[in-house]
């Protein structure tokens, strides 16, 4: 008898779920699903209450969806990844499973955890199979003509699109197992140790059907103007699907499949709106490609080695003002208020606020990355890291260091009527700075000089 264990991680869905599809074959008449809560590891990785709250909600929805397939979801808990391999083995022994199916994750800690788990399971004659639920194309399949990984987005996208045109996608839901499941398992906890319930949870319904409804609504109208509206935080111009993509309640393959059905297989001929949104899906894959090929990226190191020598300012007051939305720069403060209130920020404003922190305040990008991790409901490690390294001009395909957003000018472009700013900023706060905490022109010049001199010194010392 084949009895698989499906180990869910960042793939909390049953539709287009490669690990689930791989486990449920015609010979499968019984299966167990597993999720392991690791609150202390989440703390080490910087997760905040918004991310944990949305994940637990999505996990409860997954439990209900798996119940309909007669697959019980067992939720276990330990503190750290180092304890996880033994727990997986114990679950296999208890439920008499001979194979473990799981989705690949990105990051050095996750990679090491899976290596140890694989060896432990193999020592006990249990097969460990990794699948690819987070990407449309497995990132290891995308290589240059010399077999290397990509570090620049545009050629990566071209190669990605070539492979997509040669690929047949399946986004089905696995069949229901018979006979019905009789195993009694505890319900999914609503909170975990170290995390308080998040009051902003009502803003985001952790339901798969809600994500698919949003996708359909987006494709039915908003996407037509996405290329021109996506940078406007004052209007509804984006899909806002990132929370569901982050926990894997919605797959990127499902998103692409919907686009292919609507606009055909030749992506270069799509209208500008769908074409631009498809590019955002590829950016998500690109950052995972970069992280898989460069382990240092997930260990707090920049892709551009010379930027390790940047002398960041130890400005605690400036950082606190940025976090609280008290910089005196309206578009920055509005974005930070939105982040704190609903656990989400418009992507263009993320770029503006990030660049203000690392360039105008000259504060280490890793501090901003960590703060976003704690506050974002859609926190996604590869995308968050990639975005911050882009803003700090230290990552793969990053913005050149001399290109620095002027937040005041950006506000006029992306929020011309100031309706976004007015919505998020109270005009009655007496302690709001009457002017920016740093002169924009002077601080811009300071950043350029710092990056320029650091690069020159590094270049001179490099053989």
TORDODO-475453 format. One line per 4 residues: number of its first residue (from 0); their letters; for each residue x, y, z of C-alpha. Coordinates in nm, 2 decimals, padded with zeros to 4 digits. Example, Ala and Ser with C-alpha at 12.3 -4.5 7.8 and 13.67 -1.06 7.14 Angstrom:
2
0	as	01.23 -00.45 00.78; 01.37 -00.11 00.71 $
//
This chain:
463
0	xxxx	00.00 00.00 00.00; 00.13 00.35 -00.09; 00.05 00.60 00.18; 00.21 00.94 00.12 $
4	xxxx	00.26 01.23 00.36; 00.22 01.57 00.20; 00.42 01.83 00.39; 00.27 02.17 00.33 $
8	xxxx	00.49 02.48 00.37; 00.44 02.79 00.15; 00.19 02.62 -00.07; -00.13 02.63 00.12 $
12	xxxx	-00.38 02.52 -00.15; -00.52 02.22 -00.32; -00.54 02.36 -00.68; -00.22 02.35 -00.88 $
16	xxxx	-00.04 02.19 -00.58; 00.25 01.99 -00.72; 00.33 01.81 -00.40; -00.04 01.71 -00.36 $
20	xxxx	-00.06 01.61 -00.73; 00.25 01.40 -00.70; 00.12 01.22 -00.39; -00.23 01.14 -00.51 $
24	xxxx	-00.19 00.88 -00.79; -00.44 00.62 -00.90; -00.28 00.38 -00.66; -00.32 00.61 -00.36 $
28	xxxx	-00.61 00.52 -00.13; -00.49 00.70 00.18; -00.28 01.01 00.26; -00.18 01.24 00.54 $
32	xxxx	-00.12 01.61 00.52; 00.13 01.78 00.76; 00.21 02.14 00.86; 00.47 02.23 01.12 $
36	xxxx	00.44 02.56 01.31; 00.79 02.69 01.41; 00.73 03.02 01.59; 01.09 03.07 01.71 $
40	xxxx	01.22 03.02 01.36; 00.97 03.26 01.23; 01.09 03.51 01.49; 01.45 03.45 01.37 $
44	xxxx	01.34 03.52 01.02; 01.17 03.84 01.12; 00.81 03.75 01.07; 00.55 03.97 01.23 $
48	xxxx	00.20 03.92 01.34; 00.04 04.02 01.00; 00.23 03.74 00.82; 00.16 03.48 01.09 $
52	xxxx	-00.21 03.58 01.13; -00.27 03.54 00.75; -00.08 03.21 00.74; -00.29 03.06 01.02 $
56	xxxx	-00.61 03.17 00.86; -00.50 03.02 00.52; -00.40 02.70 00.70; -00.75 02.67 00.85 $
60	xxxx	-00.90 02.71 00.50; -00.66 02.45 00.37; -00.77 02.21 00.64; -01.13 02.25 00.52 $
64	xxxx	-01.03 02.20 00.15; -00.83 01.89 00.24; -01.13 01.75 00.44; -01.33 01.76 00.12 $
68	xxxx	-01.06 01.53 -00.04; -01.07 01.30 00.27; -00.71 01.40 00.36; -00.66 01.49 00.73 $
72	xxxx	-00.43 01.78 00.81; -00.21 01.72 01.11; -00.07 02.04 01.25; 00.24 02.00 01.48 $
76	xxxx	00.46 02.25 01.65; 00.83 02.29 01.74; 01.05 02.59 01.80; 01.32 02.57 01.53 $
80	xxxx	01.40 02.41 01.20; 01.66 02.19 01.37; 01.37 02.00 01.53; 01.17 01.96 01.21 $
84	xxxx	01.34 01.65 01.05; 01.28 01.43 01.36; 00.91 01.55 01.37; 00.86 01.46 01.00 $
88	xxxx	01.01 01.12 01.06; 00.80 01.06 01.37; 00.48 01.16 01.17; 00.58 00.91 00.90 $
92	xxxx	00.62 00.63 01.16; 00.30 00.71 01.34; 00.08 00.73 01.03; 00.28 00.45 00.84 $
96	xxxx	00.38 00.67 00.55; 00.64 00.55 00.30; 00.69 00.88 00.10; 00.71 01.25 00.18 $
100	xxxx	00.61 01.50 -00.08; 00.70 01.87 -00.02; 00.73 02.19 -00.20; 01.07 02.35 -00.25 $
104	xxxx	01.15 02.66 -00.05; 01.41 02.93 -00.09; 01.66 03.05 00.17; 01.96 02.89 00.33 $
108	xxxx	01.79 02.77 00.65; 01.51 02.60 00.45; 01.77 02.44 00.22; 01.97 02.30 00.51 $
112	xxxx	01.65 02.18 00.69; 01.55 01.98 00.38; 01.89 01.83 00.33; 01.89 01.70 00.69 $
116	xxxx	01.53 01.58 00.65; 01.61 01.40 00.33; 01.90 01.21 00.48; 01.71 01.11 00.79 $
120	xxxx	01.41 00.98 00.59; 01.63 00.79 00.35; 01.81 00.63 00.64; 01.47 00.49 00.74 $
124	xxxx	01.37 00.38 00.39; 01.13 00.67 00.34; 01.15 00.86 00.01; 01.16 01.24 00.01 $
128	xxxx	01.04 01.41 -00.30; 01.06 01.79 -00.36; 00.83 01.96 -00.60; 00.81 02.32 -00.73 $
132	xxxx	00.49 02.50 -00.61; 00.63 02.85 -00.59; 00.74 02.91 -00.95; 00.59 02.86 -01.29 $
136	xxxx	00.92 02.72 -01.42; 01.17 02.55 -01.19; 01.44 02.81 -01.14; 01.72 02.56 -01.19 $
140	xxxx	01.59 02.50 -01.55; 01.66 02.86 -01.65; 02.02 02.89 -01.75; 02.24 03.09 -01.99 $
144	xxxx	02.39 02.93 -02.30; 02.70 02.86 -02.08; 02.49 02.69 -01.81; 02.51 02.97 -01.56 $
148	xxxx	02.24 03.14 -01.36; 02.12 03.49 -01.46; 02.19 03.81 -01.27; 02.00 04.05 -01.50 $
152	xxxx	01.63 04.04 -01.54; 01.57 04.11 -01.91; 01.76 03.81 -02.05; 01.62 03.59 -01.77 $
156	xxxx	01.27 03.69 -01.88; 01.34 03.61 -02.25; 01.47 03.27 -02.16; 01.18 03.21 -01.92 $
160	xxxx	00.93 03.30 -02.19; 01.09 03.06 -02.43; 01.06 02.78 -02.19; 00.70 02.87 -02.11 $
164	xxxx	00.60 02.85 -02.48; 00.73 02.49 -02.48; 00.55 02.39 -02.16; 00.21 02.24 -02.10 $
168	xxxx	00.06 02.34 -01.77; -00.18 02.14 -01.54; -00.36 02.34 -01.27; -00.61 02.07 -01.17 $
172	xxxx	-00.72 01.97 -00.82; -00.64 01.61 -00.72; -00.92 01.36 -00.69; -01.10 01.28 -00.37 $
176	xxxx	-00.97 00.98 -00.18; -01.20 00.70 -00.09; -01.29 00.57 00.17; -01.36 00.88 00.38 $
180	xxxx	-01.11 00.99 00.64; -01.18 00.88 01.00; -00.87 01.02 01.17; -00.95 01.28 01.43 $
184	xxxx	-00.71 01.58 01.43; -00.70 01.90 01.63; -00.82 02.22 01.47; -00.57 02.48 01.35 $
188	xxxx	-00.47 02.73 01.63; -00.57 03.09 01.59; -00.26 03.21 01.76; 00.09 03.08 01.84 $
192	xxxx	00.34 03.16 02.11; 00.51 03.50 02.07; 00.25 03.64 01.83; -00.05 03.84 01.94 $
196	xxxx	-00.37 03.84 01.72; -00.33 04.10 01.45; -00.61 04.36 01.44; -00.56 04.42 01.07 $
200	xxxx	-00.66 04.07 00.98; -01.01 04.18 00.88; -00.86 04.36 00.58; -00.75 04.04 00.42 $
204	xxxx	-00.98 03.73 00.40; -00.76 03.42 00.41; -00.98 03.23 00.17; -00.87 03.06 -00.15 $
208	xxxx	-01.20 03.14 -00.32; -01.15 03.51 -00.23; -00.82 03.51 -00.40; -00.96 03.35 -00.72 $
212	xxxx	-01.25 03.60 -00.71; -01.00 03.89 -00.69; -00.80 03.74 -00.98; -01.11 03.72 -01.19 $
216	xxxx	-01.21 04.07 -01.11; -00.87 04.20 -01.19; -00.86 04.02 -01.52; -01.20 04.14 -01.61 $
220	xxxx	-01.11 04.51 -01.62; -00.83 04.65 -01.41; -00.56 04.46 -01.60; -00.64 04.65 -01.92 $
224	xxxx	-00.49 04.97 -01.76; -00.23 04.80 -01.54; 00.06 04.93 -01.74; -00.04 05.29 -01.68 $
228	xxxx	-00.22 05.26 -01.35; 00.01 05.03 -01.15; 00.23 05.31 -01.02; -00.07 05.51 -00.89 $
232	xxxx	-00.14 05.44 -00.52; -00.44 05.68 -00.54; -00.64 05.44 -00.76; -00.72 05.07 -00.77 $
236	xxxx	-00.46 04.98 -01.03; -00.31 04.66 -00.91; -00.43 04.30 -00.83; -00.34 04.31 -00.46 $
240	xxxx	-00.30 03.93 -00.47; 00.03 03.93 -00.30; -00.08 03.80 00.04; -00.23 03.49 -00.12 $
244	xxxx	00.07 03.44 -00.34; 00.31 03.48 -00.04; 00.15 03.19 00.15; 00.08 02.99 -00.16 $
248	xxxx	-00.30 03.00 -00.13; -00.28 03.11 -00.50; -00.02 02.98 -00.74; 00.16 03.20 -01.00 $
252	xxxx	00.09 02.92 -01.25; -00.28 02.97 -01.20; -00.23 03.34 -01.27; -00.03 03.28 -01.59 $
256	xxxx	-00.27 03.01 -01.70; -00.56 03.25 -01.68; -00.36 03.50 -01.89; -00.27 03.24 -02.15 $
260	xxxx	-00.63 03.14 -02.19; -00.74 03.50 -02.24; -00.46 03.64 -02.46; -00.30 03.34 -02.63 $
264	xxxx	00.04 03.18 -02.61; 00.25 03.45 -02.78; 00.31 03.68 -02.48; 00.50 03.93 -02.69 $
268	xxxx	00.17 04.02 -02.87; -00.04 04.07 -02.56; -00.19 04.41 -02.48; 00.03 04.64 -02.27 $
272	xxxx	-00.17 04.58 -01.94; -00.15 04.20 -01.94; 00.21 04.21 -02.07; 00.31 04.44 -01.78 $
276	xxxx	00.15 04.22 -01.51; 00.31 03.91 -01.66; 00.64 04.08 -01.62; 00.57 04.11 -01.24 $
280	xxxx	00.51 03.74 -01.22; 00.85 03.69 -01.38; 01.02 03.93 -01.14; 00.89 03.71 -00.86 $
284	xxxx	01.05 03.41 -01.03; 01.37 03.60 -01.09; 01.43 03.68 -00.73; 01.39 03.31 -00.64 $
288	xxxx	01.63 03.22 -00.92; 01.88 03.47 -00.77; 01.83 03.33 -00.42; 01.87 02.97 -00.53 $
292	xxxx	02.19 03.04 -00.71; 02.35 03.28 -00.45; 02.31 03.14 -00.10; 02.48 03.45 00.05 $
296	xxxx	02.18 03.66 -00.05; 01.96 03.48 00.22; 02.23 03.54 00.48; 02.22 03.92 00.48 $
300	xxxx	02.48 03.98 00.21; 02.44 04.20 -00.09; 02.49 04.07 -00.45; 02.72 04.35 -00.52 $
304	xxxx	03.02 04.27 -00.30; 03.16 04.62 -00.30; 02.86 04.76 -00.13; 02.95 04.57 00.19 $
308	xxxx	03.19 04.86 00.25; 02.93 05.14 00.24; 02.95 05.34 00.57; 02.58 05.34 00.67 $
312	xxxx	02.47 05.60 00.92; 02.37 05.48 01.27; 02.08 05.72 01.28; 01.83 05.58 01.54 $
316	xxxx	01.62 05.89 01.54; 01.59 05.89 01.16; 01.50 05.52 01.15; 01.24 05.57 01.41 $
320	xxxx	01.09 05.87 01.23; 01.08 05.66 00.91; 00.91 05.36 01.08; 00.64 05.59 01.25 $
324	xxxx	00.57 05.79 00.93; 00.73 06.11 01.08; 00.98 06.20 00.82; 00.81 06.52 00.70 $
328	xxxx	00.80 06.38 00.35; 00.42 06.32 00.28; 00.44 06.03 00.03; 00.69 05.85 00.25 $
332	xxxx	00.48 05.91 00.57; 00.16 05.81 00.40; 00.31 05.48 00.28; 00.44 05.40 00.63 $
336	xxxx	00.10 05.47 00.78; -00.06 05.24 00.53; 00.19 04.97 00.61; 00.13 04.99 00.99 $
340	xxxx	-00.25 05.01 00.95; -00.33 04.73 00.70; 00.00 04.54 00.67; 00.04 04.63 00.30 $
344	xxxx	00.18 04.91 00.10; 00.14 04.99 -00.27; 00.45 04.86 -00.46; 00.55 05.20 -00.60 $
348	xxxx	00.54 05.35 -00.26; 00.75 05.07 -00.13; 01.01 05.17 -00.37; 00.99 05.53 -00.27 $
352	xxxx	01.00 05.47 00.10; 01.28 05.22 00.07; 01.50 05.45 -00.14; 01.44 05.74 00.10 $
356	xxxx	01.57 05.53 00.39; 01.88 05.39 00.21; 01.97 05.70 00.00; 01.84 06.01 00.17 $
360	xxxx	01.89 05.88 00.53; 02.18 05.66 00.43; 02.06 05.38 00.67; 02.15 05.02 00.61 $
364	xxxx	01.89 04.86 00.38; 01.88 04.55 00.60; 01.71 04.75 00.88; 01.44 04.84 00.63 $
368	xxxx	01.41 04.49 00.50; 01.37 04.36 00.86; 01.10 04.62 00.94; 00.90 04.53 00.63 $
372	xxxx	00.93 04.17 00.72; 00.76 04.24 01.06; 00.49 04.46 00.92; 00.38 04.31 00.59 $
376	xxxx	00.09 04.07 00.56; 00.23 03.97 00.22; 00.59 03.92 00.34; 00.78 03.71 00.09 $
380	xxxx	01.15 03.66 00.16; 01.29 03.65 -00.19; 01.08 03.94 -00.32; 01.13 04.16 -00.01 $
384	xxxx	01.51 04.10 -00.02; 01.52 04.16 -00.39; 01.33 04.48 -00.37; 01.54 04.62 -00.09 $
388	xxxx	01.86 04.53 -00.27; 01.73 04.70 -00.58; 01.65 05.02 -00.39; 02.00 05.01 -00.22 $
392	xxxx	02.18 04.95 -00.55; 02.35 04.64 -00.42; 02.15 04.36 -00.57; 02.11 04.17 -00.90 $
396	xxxx	01.99 04.41 -01.17; 01.97 04.69 -00.91; 01.90 05.05 -00.97; 02.23 05.24 -01.04 $
400	xxxx	02.34 05.41 -00.72; 02.32 05.76 -00.89; 01.95 05.71 -00.97; 01.77 05.83 -00.66 $
404	xxxx	01.40 05.90 -00.64; 01.30 06.25 -00.54; 01.00 06.16 -00.32; 00.84 06.50 -00.37 $
408	xxxx	00.86 06.47 -00.75; 00.74 06.11 -00.73; 00.44 06.22 -00.53; 00.33 06.46 -00.80 $
412	xxxx	00.36 06.19 -01.06; 00.20 05.90 -00.87; -00.05 06.09 -00.65; -00.12 06.41 -00.85 $
416	xxxx	-00.43 06.51 -00.65; -00.27 06.40 -00.32; -00.57 06.19 -00.24; -00.35 05.89 -00.13 $
420	xxxx	-00.15 06.12 00.10; -00.46 06.29 00.24; -00.63 05.95 00.31; -00.34 05.81 00.51 $
424	xxxx	-00.21 06.13 00.68; -00.42 06.30 00.95; -00.40 06.68 00.92; -00.47 06.72 01.29 $
428	xxxx	-00.15 06.56 01.43; 00.03 06.85 01.60; 00.36 06.67 01.63; 00.40 06.61 01.25 $
432	xxxx	00.72 06.76 01.11; 00.66 07.08 00.93; 00.95 07.00 00.69; 01.15 06.69 00.59 $
436	xxxx	01.39 06.57 00.86; 01.66 06.58 00.60; 01.72 06.81 00.30; 01.64 06.60 -00.01 $
440	xxxx	01.90 06.76 -00.24; 02.18 06.76 00.01; 02.12 06.40 00.12; 02.10 06.29 -00.24 $
444	xxxx	02.44 06.43 -00.31; 02.58 06.28 00.01; 02.46 05.93 -00.09; 02.60 05.96 -00.44 $
448	xxxx	02.94 06.06 -00.30; 02.94 05.78 -00.05; 02.86 05.51 -00.31; 03.10 05.66 -00.56 $
452	xxxx	03.40 05.69 -00.32; 03.33 05.34 -00.18; 03.33 05.19 -00.53; 03.65 05.36 -00.62 $
456	xxxx	03.83 05.24 -00.31; 03.70 04.88 -00.37; 03.80 04.89 -00.74; 04.15 05.02 -00.65 $
460	xxx	04.20 04.74 -00.40; 04.07 04.46 -00.63; 04.34 04.27 -00.83 $
//
